[in-house]
Amino acid sequence: MKGGDVEVGVAPPLYPGMMENPELRWAFIKKIYSILTVQILLTVAVCAVVVAVHPIADFLFTTSPGLAIYIVCLVLPFI
């Protein structure tokens, strides 16, 4: 059998050409997850402010500039 026996626990590497250190890969994954966590927390904070502070919600949904800001915020992630 080429590359070892999986049942014994000697399996070939998943990507044989990849020579990076596993700690480096885990550090990269942690960095990505931390960035995603910060983005989600920021989104939750902004949503909480809009829901909790009624003048901000009124501005966004009743005035023309507020509606324009709302539409831009909805469309901007797709660009």
TIVO-2410 file (N, C-alpha, C; in nm, 3 decimals):
# residues 79
REC num residu      c1      c2      c3 atome chaine
REC   1      M   0.084  -0.117   0.000     N      A
REC   1      M   0.000   0.000   0.000    CA      A
REC   1      M   0.089   0.123   0.000     C      A
REC   2      K   0.052   0.217  -0.079     N      A
REC   2      K   0.132   0.337  -0.097    CA      A
REC   2      K   0.100   0.440   0.012     C      A
REC   3      G   0.199   0.490   0.080     N      A
REC   3      G   0.182   0.598   0.176    CA      A
REC   3      G   0.149   0.557   0.317     C      A
REC   4      G   0.134   0.432   0.348     N      A
REC   4      G   0.108   0.391   0.485    CA      A
REC   4      G  -0.030   0.332   0.501     C      A
REC   5      D  -0.055   0.283   0.621     N      A
REC   5      D  -0.182   0.218   0.652    CA      A
REC   5      D  -0.265   0.312   0.738     C      A
REC   6      V  -0.385   0.345   0.692     N      A
REC   6      V  -0.471   0.438   0.764    CA      A
REC   6      V  -0.517   0.378   0.896     C      A
REC   7      E  -0.544   0.249   0.899     N      A
REC   7      E  -0.594   0.185   1.020    CA      A
REC   7      E  -0.491   0.185   1.132     C      A
REC   8      V  -0.365   0.184   1.098     N      A
REC   8      V  -0.259   0.187   1.198    CA      A
REC   8      V  -0.235   0.330   1.245     C      A
REC   9      G  -0.277   0.427   1.168     N      A
REC   9      G  -0.256   0.567   1.203    CA      A
REC   9      G  -0.142   0.629   1.127     C      A
REC  10      V  -0.091   0.560   1.027     N      A
REC  10      V   0.018   0.614   0.946    CA      A
REC  10      V  -0.041   0.647   0.809     C      A
REC  11      A  -0.104   0.761   0.800     N      A
REC  11      A  -0.166   0.802   0.674    CA      A
REC  11      A  -0.075   0.900   0.602     C      A
REC  12      P  -0.082   0.902   0.471     N      A
REC  12      P  -0.004   1.001   0.397    CA      A
REC  12      P  -0.057   1.141   0.428     C      A
REC  13      P   0.027   1.241   0.417     N      A
REC  13      P  -0.020   1.377   0.443    CA      A
REC  13      P  -0.131   1.416   0.344     C      A
REC  14      L  -0.219   1.501   0.390     N      A
REC  14      L  -0.332   1.543   0.307    CA      A
REC  14      L  -0.284   1.617   0.182     C      A
REC  15      Y  -0.192   1.708   0.200     N      A
REC  15      Y  -0.134   1.782   0.089    CA      A
REC  15      Y   0.017   1.760   0.094     C      A
REC  16      P   0.070   1.666   0.018     N      A
REC  16      P   0.212   1.632   0.029    CA      A
REC  16      P   0.306   1.746  -0.007     C      A
REC  17      G   0.266   1.836  -0.094     N      A
REC  17      G   0.355   1.945  -0.134    CA      A
REC  17      G   0.357   2.061  -0.038     C      A
REC  18      M   0.270   2.059   0.062     N      A
REC  18      M   0.261   2.170   0.155    CA      A
REC  18      M   0.359   2.149   0.269     C      A
REC  19      M   0.457   2.235   0.278     N      A
REC  19      M   0.562   2.217   0.377    CA      A
REC  19      M   0.554   2.318   0.492     C      A
REC  20      E   0.443   2.393   0.502     N      A
REC  20      E   0.432   2.491   0.610    CA      A
REC  20      E   0.417   2.420   0.744     C      A
REC  21      N   0.459   2.489   0.844     N      A
REC  21      N   0.449   2.440   0.980    CA      A
REC  21      N   0.301   2.438   1.022     C      A
REC  22      P   0.255   2.331   1.086     N      A
REC  22      P   0.114   2.329   1.130    CA      A
REC  22      P   0.079   2.442   1.226     C      A
REC  23      E   0.174   2.484   1.309     N      A
REC  23      E   0.148   2.596   1.399    CA      A
REC  23      E   0.122   2.724   1.321     C      A
REC  24      L   0.192   2.741   1.209     N      A
REC  24      L   0.171   2.859   1.125    CA      A
REC  24      L   0.031   2.856   1.064     C      A
REC  25      R  -0.012   2.740   1.021     N      A
REC  25      R  -0.148   2.729   0.966    CA      A
REC  25      R  -0.253   2.755   1.072     C      A
REC  26      W  -0.233   2.702   1.193     N      A
REC  26      W  -0.330   2.727   1.299    CA      A
REC  26      W  -0.332   2.874   1.339     C      A
REC  27      A  -0.217   2.940   1.337     N      A
REC  27      A  -0.212   3.083   1.367    CA      A
REC  27      A  -0.292   3.161   1.263     C      A
REC  28      F  -0.281   3.122   1.137     N      A
REC  28      F  -0.357   3.188   1.031    CA      A
REC  28      F  -0.507   3.168   1.052     C      A
REC  29      I  -0.547   3.046   1.086     N      A
REC  29      I  -0.689   3.018   1.109    CA      A
REC  29      I  -0.741   3.099   1.228     C      A
REC  30      K  -0.662   3.107   1.335     N      A
REC  30      K  -0.703   3.186   1.451    CA      A
REC  30      K  -0.717   3.334   1.414     C      A
REC  31      K  -0.627   3.383   1.331     N      A
REC  31      K  -0.633   3.522   1.287    CA      A
REC  31      K  -0.761   3.548   1.208     C      A
REC  32      I  -0.795   3.458   1.118     N      A
REC  32      I  -0.916   3.473   1.038    CA      A
REC  32      I  -1.039   3.469   1.127     C      A
REC  33      Y  -1.044   3.375   1.221     N      A
REC  33      Y  -1.160   3.367   1.311    CA      A
REC  33      Y  -1.170   3.490   1.400     C      A
REC  34      S  -1.058   3.546   1.441     N      A
REC  34      S  -1.064   3.666   1.524    CA      A
REC  34      S  -1.116   3.785   1.443     C      A
REC  35      I  -1.077   3.796   1.317     N      A
REC  35      I  -1.129   3.903   1.231    CA      A
REC  35      I  -1.279   3.887   1.212     C      A
REC  36      L  -1.325   3.765   1.186     N      A
REC  36      L  -1.468   3.741   1.169    CA      A
REC  36      L  -1.546   3.771   1.297     C      A
REC  37      T  -1.488   3.737   1.412     N      A
REC  37      T  -1.553   3.764   1.539    CA      A
REC  37      T  -1.569   3.913   1.562     C      A
REC  38      V  -1.465   3.989   1.533     N      A
REC  38      V  -1.471   4.135   1.549    CA      A
REC  38      V  -1.576   4.194   1.456     C      A
REC  39      Q  -1.583   4.146   1.333     N      A
REC  39      Q  -1.683   4.196   1.239    CA      A
REC  39      Q  -1.825   4.167   1.287     C      A
REC  40      I  -1.847   4.047   1.337     N      A
REC  40      I  -1.981   4.012   1.387    CA      A
REC  40      I  -2.017   4.095   1.509     C      A
REC  41      L  -1.922   4.114   1.600     N      A
REC  41      L  -1.949   4.196   1.719    CA      A
REC  41      L  -1.978   4.341   1.682     C      A
REC  42      L  -1.906   4.394   1.585     N      A
REC  42      L  -1.931   4.530   1.539    CA      A
REC  42      L  -2.070   4.542   1.475     C      A
REC  43      T  -2.108   4.443   1.398     N      A
REC  43      T  -2.241   4.442   1.337    CA      A
REC  43      T  -2.350   4.437   1.443     C      A
REC  44      V  -2.332   4.354   1.543     N      A
REC  44      V  -2.429   4.344   1.652    CA      A
REC  44      V  -2.437   4.476   1.728     C      A
REC  45      A  -2.324   4.541   1.751     N      A
REC  45      A  -2.323   4.669   1.823    CA      A
REC  45      A  -2.398   4.776   1.744     C      A
REC  46      V  -2.374   4.785   1.614     N      A
REC  46      V  -2.443   4.885   1.532    CA      A
REC  46      V  -2.593   4.857   1.529     C      A
REC  47      C  -2.629   4.731   1.513     N      A
REC  47      C  -2.772   4.694   1.513    CA      A
REC  47      C  -2.837   4.728   1.647     C      A
REC  48      A  -2.768   4.702   1.755     N      A
REC  48      A  -2.823   4.731   1.887    CA      A
REC  48      A  -2.845   4.881   1.905     C      A
REC  49      V  -2.752   4.962   1.856     N      A
REC  49      V  -2.767   5.108   1.867    CA      A
REC  49      V  -2.887   5.154   1.785     C      A
REC  50      V  -2.901   5.102   1.663     N      A
REC  50      V  -3.014   5.143   1.578    CA      A
REC  50      V  -3.147   5.102   1.641     C      A
REC  51      V  -3.151   4.985   1.702     N      A
REC  51      V  -3.276   4.938   1.763    CA      A
REC  51      V  -3.304   5.012   1.894     C      A
REC  52      A  -3.202   5.039   1.973     N      A
REC  52      A  -3.222   5.096   2.106    CA      A
REC  52      A  -3.244   5.247   2.104     C      A
REC  53      V  -3.179   5.318   2.013     N      A
REC  53      V  -3.189   5.464   2.008    CA      A
REC  53      V  -3.293   5.501   1.902     C      A
REC  54      H  -3.410   5.539   1.947     N      A
REC  54      H  -3.521   5.562   1.855    CA      A
REC  54      H  -3.499   5.678   1.758     C      A
REC  55      P  -3.432   5.788   1.798     N      A
REC  55      P  -3.408   5.894   1.698    CA      A
REC  55      P  -3.324   5.846   1.579     C      A
REC  56      I  -3.231   5.755   1.602     N      A
REC  56      I  -3.151   5.703   1.490    CA      A
REC  56      I  -3.238   5.619   1.398     C      A
REC  57      A  -3.322   5.534   1.455     N      A
REC  57      A  -3.411   5.453   1.372    CA      A
REC  57      A  -3.509   5.542   1.296     C      A
REC  58      D  -3.562   5.646   1.362     N      A
REC  58      D  -3.653   5.738   1.294    CA      A
REC  58      D  -3.582   5.810   1.180     C      A
REC  59      F  -3.458   5.853   1.203     N      A
REC  59      F  -3.383   5.920   1.097    CA      A
REC  59      F  -3.361   5.827   0.978     C      A
REC  60      L  -3.325   5.703   1.004     N      A
REC  60      L  -3.295   5.610   0.895    CA      A
REC  60      L  -3.418   5.577   0.812     C      A
REC  61      F  -3.533   5.567   0.874     N      A
REC  61      F  -3.650   5.516   0.803    CA      A
REC  61      F  -3.753   5.621   0.765     C      A
REC  62      T  -3.736   5.746   0.810     N      A
REC  62      T  -3.837   5.847   0.777    CA      A
REC  62      T  -3.783   5.962   0.694     C      A
REC  63      T  -3.653   5.984   0.690     N      A
REC  63      T  -3.599   6.095   0.611    CA      A
REC  63      T  -3.532   6.042   0.485     C      A
REC  64      S  -3.524   6.127   0.384     N      A
REC  64      S  -3.461   6.087   0.258    CA      A
REC  64      S  -3.312   6.057   0.273     C      A
REC  65      P  -3.234   6.144   0.341     N      A
REC  65      P  -3.092   6.108   0.359    CA      A
REC  65      P  -3.073   5.980   0.441     C      A
REC  66      G  -3.156   5.960   0.540     N      A
REC  66      G  -3.147   5.838   0.620    CA      A
REC  66      G  -3.179   5.715   0.539     C      A
REC  67      L  -3.280   5.726   0.453     N      A
REC  67      L  -3.315   5.613   0.367    CA      A
REC  67      L  -3.203   5.585   0.267     C      A
REC  68      A  -3.139   5.692   0.217     N      A
REC  68      A  -3.026   5.673   0.125    CA      A
REC  68      A  -2.910   5.603   0.195     C      A
REC  69      I  -2.882   5.642   0.318     N      A
REC  69      I  -2.775   5.576   0.396    CA      A
REC  69      I  -2.810   5.430   0.418     C      A
REC  70      Y  -2.936   5.403   0.449     N      A
REC  70      Y  -2.981   5.265   0.472    CA      A
REC  70      Y  -2.964   5.180   0.346     C      A
REC  71      I  -3.002   5.234   0.232     N      A
REC  71      I  -2.990   5.160   0.105    CA      A
REC  71      I  -2.843   5.137   0.071     C      A
REC  72      V  -2.760   5.239   0.091     N      A
REC  72      V  -2.616   5.224   0.063    CA      A
REC  72      V  -2.556   5.116   0.153     C      A
REC  73      C  -2.596   5.114   0.279     N      A
REC  73      C  -2.544   5.012   0.371    CA      A
REC  73      C  -2.590   4.871   0.332     C      A
REC  74      L  -2.706   4.862   0.271     N      A
REC  74      L  -2.754   4.731   0.226    CA      A
REC  74      L  -2.683   4.685   0.099     C      A
REC  75      V  -2.654   4.778   0.008     N      A
REC  75      V  -2.596   4.742  -0.122    CA      A
REC  75      V  -2.444   4.731  -0.116     C      A
REC  76      L  -2.381   4.807  -0.030     N      A
REC  76      L  -2.234   4.814  -0.026    CA      A
REC  76      L  -2.165   4.679  -0.008     C      A
REC  77      P  -2.212   4.587   0.073     N      A
REC  77      P  -2.142   4.458   0.085    CA      A
REC  77      P  -2.140   4.375  -0.043     C      A
REC  78      F  -2.231   4.402  -0.135     N      A
REC  78      F  -2.236   4.323  -0.258    CA      A
REC  78      F  -2.144   4.376  -0.366     C      A
REC  79      I  -2.080   4.488  -0.341     N      A
REC  79      I  -1.990   4.548  -0.442    CA      A
REC  79      I  -1.850   4.493  -0.426     C      A
***
